[in-house]
Amino acid sequence: MEVVVTRDEFRKATSEARAGGSRLGFVPTMGSLHEGHLSLLRAAESDCDFVAMSIFVNPIQFSSAEDLARYPSNLAQDLELARDGGVGLVFVPPVVEMYPRGEPETTVDPGPLANRLEGASRPGHFAGVATVVTKLLAICGQCRAYFGEKDFQQLAVVRNLVRDLDLDAEVVGCPTIRESDGLACSSRNRRLGPADRESATVLCRALQAGRECLKDAAWDIEQVQRAMASVVAEEPLAKLDYAMVVDPVSFEPPASRAGELRLLIAADLGGVRLIDNLGVRP
């Protein structure tokens, strides 16, 4: 496994892999790898001849310096997991390599989708995500890029920017991976204290309640959302931000029961923001 730290090295290595006839899979991460990330690596290894991964904690997608400083990091462990996962190339740039003139003057506007839900609660977050993903995909070149459905709105933002900016990438969404008690795998889980970690399963339980309610709600979306919110309300350590039922493409209230709907939820537990979602077919 080769580890590179500059954009030129990463661009050269991915170009050489393609020149050798390899189909390239790319998994962008912020490190602190968990089973969800490893599932993306396995999907890329299954689909492609050569797997590249990036580890970069992107400062411009954080709403505060404090939140950025608290993001967990363990590079040595991440590299070991990447090696075990069959990764051939890891791009680990320092911040100054990605943003040599400081915060970039040119950023990517992710459009109206980024103003709702997570975007409304975290202003500027998706602009930071869209900017760094555009940079990474431009440097990587032609590839299949793997993202988890756990960050469902982020996945939609990435699909839109790849389509609208004609980036040479095929975006592959992969299912959410959960821990044994149902909590969606997330790097932020490591920041939960024991009591908050136990309470965090409320997000998954709320989604399941929403799914059950949808079966009997006679197409009353507000009733489904109230059912989800009521589950969270019963957990004293959790503070709900939103519990929504949306169309999975527009992220607007669904116009009909046809096709898939997406249940989305976000809550704060002990100062740690957690999100989750569930696809359902009424």
Phi, psi and omega in degrees: 000129179262136177244125181235156185236352180247156179297319181296320179295318181293316178300316181295316183293319179290324177297318179294323178297316179292322180297332178278005177094008183276139168276125190263128171253138184231130180238101176282133178220167170253020179078199186052053190295144176222186186297331176298314176299317182296329177293326176293319178297320179295320178296317179296318180294325179291323186272334195236168179270335185217132183245126173246150180220147172245147173234106182208116176277105191279109187293333188279000175258002178264142183280342180211154177296329180294316179296319177299315183296331182275354182294128185291149181213135175207081187297318182301315179294320180300316181294324177295316179294322178296317180297315179295334182273007176082018179286135180265338185212131177236128178257115183235075183280143168289164182302320183294337178285320179282325182231074188296339179252025183084202180304129188294142175285328179258123178232169181261123177277113183280003174083185187296332178304326185283357180265357184253160171053248180301323180294324179290324181278337183229075183304133180086348184301309185288334173296320176294318177297311183298322181293312183289323179294320176300316179298312183297317180290326177294321179289318183293320184084194187307127184194171162257124185252130189251128179226147181275146177287349178303318174267072193293320179292322176300317178301319179295319177299317180294318178301317181296316184291324177296319179292311188286331181260005177055042176285146186274065181216147171254118183275128180243118176270135183241146186300151175296135175258135184242152173284173190299334180265008175101346180295130179295134179299133180203144175299330181291341179301332183290345179270356182280133170289168185305316182292317179294323179298319179294321182286339186296341178295350180299331180296313179296320180295324178293320178296318179295322177295321177297319178297316179294320180295324181298331179293333188240006191271004178051041176064037175256091184297322180297326177295321178297316180295323177294324179297318178295314182296325183293327177295316179294323181298335180281350180257107187295338182274353184255137176242112185288137169264302177210155172220109192228153169245124186223161166291132187288352178258309183275338186063020173263166174306135184296141182271340181205173178274356184291138175076194185275146169246163179233124173269129183235141181214147176215140180207160177253132175229112179059035180083005179250123180275127178237144176231157178202167179200165181210130175274134180224152174239111182303000000 
